[in-house]
Amino acid sequence: MNYIIGKIEKNKRYRTVKINYLADECGFRDVHTFIRSFKIRTGEVPTKYIQNLSSENSEEA
């Protein structure tokens, strides 16, 4: 999970891919399990986490 979170934070391309791609990159076969695990780790579902990252970055620019 830390791997994909790092990718999302450092590489903007990962913010535009589908959630099932992110799940697959982490080795999750089930996207719902990935989303649940992601939320436990970050406190947010992946789409919300990515939205917040994107808005933070646009505010810094």
C-alpha positions as CSV (number, residue, x, y, z in Angstrom):
1,M,0.0,0.0,0.0
2,N,2.8,2.4,0.8
3,Y,4.2,1.7,-2.7
4,I,1.1,3.0,-4.5
5,I,0.5,5.9,-2.1
6,G,4.1,7.0,-2.9
7,K,3.4,6.6,-6.6
8,I,0.2,8.7,-6.4
9,E,2.0,11.4,-4.4
10,K,5.1,11.6,-6.7
11,N,3.8,10.8,-10.1
12,K,0.8,12.7,-11.4
13,R,0.1,10.0,-14.0
14,Y,-1.1,7.7,-11.2
15,R,-3.7,10.3,-10.3
16,T,-5.5,9.8,-13.6
17,V,-5.5,6.0,-13.8
18,K,-8.5,3.9,-12.9
19,I,-8.7,2.6,-9.3
20,N,-8.7,-1.0,-10.5
21,Y,-5.3,-0.3,-12.1
22,L,-4.0,1.0,-8.7
23,A,-5.5,-2.1,-7.0
24,D,-3.7,-4.4,-9.5
25,E,-0.4,-2.6,-9.0
26,C,-0.7,-3.4,-5.3
27,G,-1.6,-7.0,-5.9
28,F,-5.3,-6.7,-5.0
29,R,-7.6,-8.8,-7.1
30,D,-10.7,-7.2,-5.7
31,V,-11.0,-3.4,-6.1
32,H,-13.4,-3.2,-3.1
33,T,-10.8,-4.8,-0.8
34,F,-8.2,-2.3,-2.2
35,I,-10.5,0.6,-1.5
36,R,-11.2,-0.6,2.0
37,S,-7.5,-1.1,2.7
38,F,-6.6,2.2,1.2
39,K,-9.1,4.0,3.5
40,I,-7.8,2.2,6.6
41,R,-4.3,3.3,5.7
42,T,-5.0,6.9,4.6
43,G,-8.4,7.7,6.2
44,E,-9.8,8.4,2.7
45,V,-10.9,6.4,-0.3
46,P,-8.5,6.6,-3.2
47,T,-10.6,9.0,-5.3
48,K,-11.0,11.5,-2.4
49,Y,-7.3,11.2,-1.5
50,I,-6.3,11.9,-5.1
51,Q,-8.7,14.9,-5.3
52,N,-7.2,16.3,-2.2
53,L,-3.7,15.9,-3.4
54,S,-4.5,17.5,-6.7
55,S,-6.2,20.5,-5.0
56,E,-3.3,20.9,-2.6
57,N,-0.9,20.9,-5.6
58,S,-2.9,23.4,-7.5
59,E,-3.1,25.8,-4.5
60,E,0.7,25.6,-4.2
61,A,1.2,26.6,-7.9
